Amino acid sequence: MTARAPAPPALGTPLAGIASEVYTVPTDKPEADGTMSWDKTVLVLVRARGGGAEGIGWTYATSACKPVVEDLLAPAIDGVDVGDVPGALEAMVRACRNVGRPGIASCAISAVETALWDLKARVLGVPLARLLGQCRDEVPIYGSGGFTTYDDATTRRQIETWTGEWGIPRVKIKIGESWGTRPDRDLARTRLVRKVAGAGVDVLVDANGGYRRKQAVRMGRRLREEAGIVWFEEPVSSDDLQGLREVRDQVDVDVTAGEYGFDLVYFARMVEQEAVDCLQVDVTRCGGYLEWQRAAAVAFSRSLDVSGHCAPNLHAHVALSVPNLRHLEYFHDHHRIEHMLFDGVLSPRGGVLRPDPGAPGHGMVLKAPDAALYRTA
């Protein structure tokens, strides 16, 4: 009989506890996209303890995630080995059967699961990317913001920061203003971005489902002709898979969606319907790192790229782990929040994120005194 290898130090011990905290951070200016407006962002942080270490993860969602974490998920994984993250994920998914996996429950699962991976990596004393496995050393990013509430001067300053000061060769703005009722302003703002960014920068646009099918086709063609866009995100609702496919078939730019995916069934359906040219996946919504990798595999099975949606510093390590990564969204709000609340965040300069190969876990630590100013639960 072959002897089992000894367990690594501190693995083989149960979780010591799961706790959650809520932080609410106001935006620096009023913000809106094609179909929604907001003035604050809620971050629900999870702390996972065990093996003499602590890991953290989070979701950008709602304070309603906190009772889901504490009342439903924490009891489901009580006593789980700190090394058995896939088992913990399965236990959490099963615990949500009667409340529904998509939505708030999946966001809560994501926060816990990312904290568990961070904990495991810290217990082992290795960067998270080493634990997940790497396909690359750096993660391409695109600057993302350009809200419909911005005037031209604000948009110009943001584009100049991304492309000039930070050297990011890809930028994205919001269009589809007021549910697609201001197409002339959408076109004018996108032309401005092209003018400011220059010919060597990729211009991406996100309509957040603000257009109807034929309007989206018309807009996609004009945006391509007048501003040279390369990416048309959610030209119609991401729930309208047939509509996405129709737009995709009739425009030359890549049509993308997927940020609202809460489980693998969602991503499989979108890929099977040939609705997108690139699949977007959000680690704070889809169920965490393992589900993010699985969604990337679903895309890979159909020769599609995957793009990480928002939460750039939480995504960085898992984005290194898949062969079909296109890029990662470097979102204005989350850039602000992650720099405000955490030590160990990564620099966007040069248009890539490069995780620290010497920092254990994902490398971030909550700046407790600074974060306390925004804690709401």
C-alpha positions in Angstrom: 0.0 0.0 0.0 1.4 3.4 -1.0 1.9 5.7 1.9 0.0 9.1 1.8 2.2 12.2 1.6 2.0 14.3 4.7 -0.4 17.2 4.6 1.2 20.6 4.2 1.6 22.6 7.4 -1.8 23.9 8.7 -3.8 22.1 6.1 -5.9 19.4 7.6 -7.3 21.8 10.1 -10.9 23.1 10.0 -12.1 26.6 9.4 -12.0 28.7 12.5 -14.7 31.1 11.4 -16.4 33.2 8.7 -17.4 36.8 9.3 -18.7 39.6 7.0 -18.6 43.4 6.9 -20.3 46.0 4.7 -18.7 49.1 3.4 -20.6 51.8 1.4 -18.5 54.2 -0.6 -20.0 57.3 -2.3 -19.0 58.0 -6.0 -16.8 60.9 -6.6 -19.4 62.3 -9.2 -22.9 61.3 -10.2 -22.7 58.3 -12.4 -25.0 56.6 -14.9 -24.9 54.2 -17.8 -27.6 53.5 -20.5 -30.2 52.0 -18.1 -29.2 52.9 -14.5 -27.8 55.6 -12.3 -26.1 55.4 -8.9 -24.3 57.5 -6.3 -22.6 54.8 -4.1 -21.1 51.4 -4.3 -21.5 48.7 -1.6 -18.7 46.2 -0.9 -19.4 43.2 1.2 -16.2 41.8 2.7 -15.7 38.3 4.0 -13.0 37.2 6.5 -12.2 33.5 6.5 -9.9 32.3 9.4 -8.1 29.0 9.9 -4.7 27.4 10.1 -3.3 30.4 11.9 -4.1 32.8 9.0 -6.9 35.0 7.6 -8.1 35.3 4.0 -10.4 38.0 2.6 -12.7 38.2 -0.4 -15.6 40.4 -1.4 -18.4 41.2 -3.7 -19.8 44.4 -5.1 -23.5 43.9 -4.4 -25.8 44.8 -1.5 -25.8 44.6 2.3 -28.3 41.8 1.9 -25.4 39.5 1.2 -24.3 39.8 4.9 -27.1 37.7 6.4 -26.7 35.2 3.6 -23.1 34.8 4.5 -23.6 34.5 8.2 -26.9 32.7 8.5 -26.7 30.3 5.5 -23.2 29.9 4.1 -21.1 29.9 7.3 -23.0 27.0 8.9 -22.9 25.1 5.6 -19.1 25.0 5.7 -18.5 24.8 9.4 -15.7 22.3 10.0 -14.5 22.1 6.4 -10.8 21.7 6.0 -9.1 25.0 5.1 -7.6 23.3 2.0 -10.9 21.9 0.6 -12.2 25.0 -1.2 -14.0 23.1 -4.0 -15.9 21.1 -1.3 -16.8 24.3 0.5 -18.1 25.7 -2.7 -20.3 22.7 -3.4 -21.7 22.8 0.2 -22.6 26.5 -0.2 -24.3 26.0 -3.5 -26.4 23.1 -2.0 -27.3 25.3 1.0 -28.8 27.9 -1.4 -31.2 25.4 -3.1 -34.3 26.8 -1.5 -33.4 30.5 -1.7 -32.2 30.4 -5.3 -28.6 30.4 -6.6 -28.6 33.4 -9.0 -28.5 36.9 -7.6 -27.7 37.8 -4.0 -26.9 34.2 -3.0 -24.3 33.9 -5.7 -22.7 37.2 -4.8 -22.4 36.0 -1.2 -21.0 32.7 -2.3 -18.4 34.6 -4.4 -17.3 36.7 -1.4 -16.8 33.6 0.8 -15.2 31.5 -2.0 -12.6 34.1 -2.9 -11.8 34.5 0.8 -11.3 30.8 1.2 -8.8 30.7 -1.7 -7.0 33.6 -0.3 -6.8 31.8 3.1 -5.5 28.6 1.6 -2.8 30.4 -0.3 -1.8 32.4 2.8 -1.7 29.2 4.9 0.7 27.7 2.3 2.6 30.9 2.0 2.3 31.1 -1.8 0.7 33.7 -4.2 -2.8 32.8 -5.2 -1.7 32.6 -8.8 0.7 29.8 -7.9 -2.1 27.9 -6.3 -4.5 28.4 -9.2 -1.8 27.8 -11.8 -0.5 30.3 -14.3 -0.7 30.7 -18.1 0.9 34.2 -18.2 2.8 36.7 -16.1 0.6 39.8 -16.6 -3.0 40.7 -17.2 -3.9 43.2 -20.0 -6.5 45.8 -18.8 -8.7 48.4 -20.3 -9.7 51.7 -18.7 -13.5 51.7 -18.0 -15.8 54.6 -16.9 -16.9 57.3 -19.3 -20.3 57.6 -17.6 -23.2 59.2 -19.5 -23.4 61.8 -16.7 -19.9 63.1 -17.6 -19.5 66.3 -19.6 -16.9 66.4 -22.3 -14.2 67.9 -20.1 -14.6 65.2 -17.5 -14.5 62.5 -20.2 -11.5 64.0 -21.8 -9.6 64.1 -18.5 -10.4 60.5 -17.8 -9.3 59.3 -21.2 -6.1 61.3 -20.9 -5.3 59.8 -17.6 -5.8 56.2 -18.8 -3.9 56.6 -22.1 -1.4 59.2 -21.2 -0.5 59.0 -17.5 -1.1 55.3 -17.1 -0.3 54.1 -20.6 -3.4 51.9 -21.0 -4.0 51.2 -24.8 -7.7 50.3 -24.4 -10.6 52.4 -23.1 -14.3 52.0 -22.7 -17.2 54.4 -22.1 -20.9 54.0 -21.4 -23.5 54.7 -24.2 -27.1 53.9 -24.8 -28.0 56.9 -22.7 -31.5 57.1 -21.3 -32.5 53.7 -22.7 -31.2 54.5 -26.2 -33.1 57.8 -26.6 -30.0 60.0 -27.1 -28.1 58.3 -30.0 -26.6 61.5 -31.3 -25.0 62.2 -28.0 -23.7 58.6 -27.8 -22.1 59.1 -31.2 -20.6 62.4 -30.3 -19.2 61.2 -27.1 -17.6 58.2 -28.8 -16.1 60.3 -31.5 -14.6 62.5 -28.7 -13.0 59.5 -27.1 -11.5 58.4 -30.4 -10.1 61.9 -30.9 -8.6 62.1 -27.5 -7.3 58.6 -27.4 -5.7 58.6 -30.8 -5.5 56.0 -33.6 -3.4 53.5 -31.6 -5.9 52.9 -28.8 -8.7 50.4 -28.9 -12.1 52.1 -28.2 -14.8 50.0 -26.5 -18.4 50.9 -25.7 -21.0 49.5 -23.4 -24.7 50.1 -23.9 -25.9 48.2 -20.8 -28.8 46.8 -22.8 -30.1 50.3 -23.7 -30.9 49.7 -27.4 -33.4 47.6 -29.3 -32.2 45.1 -31.8 -32.3 47.1 -35.1 -31.3 50.3 -33.4 -28.3 48.4 -32.0 -27.3 47.3 -35.5 -27.6 50.8 -36.8 -25.6 52.2 -33.9 -22.9 49.5 -34.1 -22.3 50.2 -37.8 -22.1 54.0 -37.2 -19.9 53.6 -34.2 -17.5 51.4 -36.2 -17.5 53.8 -39.1 -17.2 57.1 -37.2 -15.1 56.1 -34.2 -13.5 52.8 -35.0 -14.8 50.9 -32.0 -13.7 47.3 -31.5 -16.1 46.2 -28.8 -19.9 46.6 -28.4 -20.9 45.4 -25.0 -24.6 44.5 -24.3 -26.0 46.3 -27.3 -29.3 44.8 -26.2 -30.3 43.1 -23.0 -28.0 40.2 -22.0 -31.2 38.3 -21.4 -32.0 38.6 -25.1 -29.7 35.9 -26.5 -31.4 35.9 -29.9 -31.1 39.7 -30.1 -27.4 39.5 -29.2 -26.9 36.9 -31.9 -28.7 39.1 -34.5 -26.6 42.1 -33.7 -23.4 40.0 -33.7 -24.3 38.7 -37.2 -24.8 42.2 -38.6 -22.0 44.3 -37.2 -18.2 44.0 -37.7 -17.2 44.7 -34.1 -17.1 42.1 -31.4 -20.4 41.8 -29.4 -20.0 40.9 -25.8 -22.0 40.1 -22.6 -21.9 37.9 -19.6 -21.3 40.1 -16.6 -24.7 39.2 -15.0 -23.8 35.5 -15.1 -24.4 33.8 -11.7 -23.9 30.2 -12.6 -22.5 27.9 -15.3 -25.9 27.3 -16.8 -26.1 31.0 -17.7 -22.7 31.0 -19.4 -23.3 27.7 -21.2 -26.6 29.0 -22.6 -25.0 32.2 -23.9 -22.1 30.3 -25.5 -24.4 27.6 -27.1 -26.6 30.3 -28.6 -23.5 31.9 -30.2 -24.6 35.2 -28.7 -21.2 36.7 -28.1 -17.7 37.0 -29.5 -16.1 37.3 -26.0 -17.6 36.1 -22.8 -17.5 38.4 -19.8 -17.3 36.8 -16.3 -17.4 38.6 -12.9 -15.6 36.8 -10.1 -17.8 38.7 -7.5 -21.0 37.3 -9.0 -20.3 34.0 -10.7 -19.5 32.1 -7.5 -15.8 32.9 -7.1 -12.5 31.8 -8.6 -13.3 28.1 -9.3 -16.5 29.0 -11.1 -14.7 31.8 -13.0 -12.2 29.2 -14.3 -15.0 26.9 -15.2 -16.8 29.6 -17.1 -13.6 30.4 -19.0 -13.4 26.7 -19.9 -17.0 26.8 -21.2 -15.8 29.7 -23.5 -12.6 27.9 -24.5 -14.6 24.9 -25.6 -16.2 27.1 -28.3 -12.9 28.9 -29.2 -14.0 32.1 -27.4 -12.0 34.5 -25.3 -13.0 35.5 -21.8 -12.8 39.0 -20.2 -12.9 39.7 -16.5 -15.6 42.2 -15.4 -14.6 44.8 -12.9 -13.1 44.2 -9.4 -9.6 44.3 -11.0 -7.5 43.5 -8.0 -9.7 40.6 -7.0 -9.5 39.2 -10.5 -5.8 39.6 -11.2 -4.6 36.2 -10.0 -7.3 34.1 -11.5 -7.0 36.0 -14.8 -3.4 34.7 -15.0 -4.7 31.1 -14.9 -6.6 30.7 -18.1 -5.3 30.5 -21.7 -8.1 32.3 -23.4 -8.0 35.6 -21.4 -8.5 38.7 -23.6 -8.3 41.4 -20.9 -9.7 42.6 -17.6 -11.9 45.6 -16.9 -10.2 48.3 -14.9 -13.3 50.0 -13.7 -13.2 53.6 -12.3 -15.3 53.0 -9.2 -13.5 49.8 -8.2 -10.1 51.4 -8.8 -11.0 54.1 -6.3 -12.5 51.8 -3.7 -9.7 49.2 -3.8 -7.1 51.8 -3.4 -9.0 53.5 -0.6 -9.7 50.3 1.4 -6.8 47.9 0.8 -3.0 47.8 0.9 -1.4 45.7 -1.8 -3.4 46.8 -4.8 -1.7 46.7 -8.2 -0.7 49.6 -10.4 -2.4 49.9 -13.8 0.5 51.7 -15.4 1.6 50.2 -18.7 -1.8 48.7 -19.3 -1.2 45.5 -17.4 -1.5 44.2 -13.9 1.4 42.2 -12.5 0.7 40.4 -9.2 3.5 40.4 -6.7 5.2 36.9 -7.0 6.4 37.3 -3.4 3.1 38.2 -1.7 1.0 35.3 -0.3 -2.7 35.0 -1.3 -3.9 37.8 -3.5 -1.6 40.1 -1.6 -4.3 42.6 -0.3 -4.9 43.6 3.3 -7.8 45.7 4.6 -6.7 49.2 5.8 -8.9 49.0 8.9 -8.7 52.6 10.0 -9.4 54.0 6.5 -12.1 51.4 5.9 -13.8 52.1 9.2 -15.0 55.5 7.8 -17.2 53.6 5.3 -18.4 50.7 7.3 -22.2 50.5 7.5 -22.8 47.0 8.9 
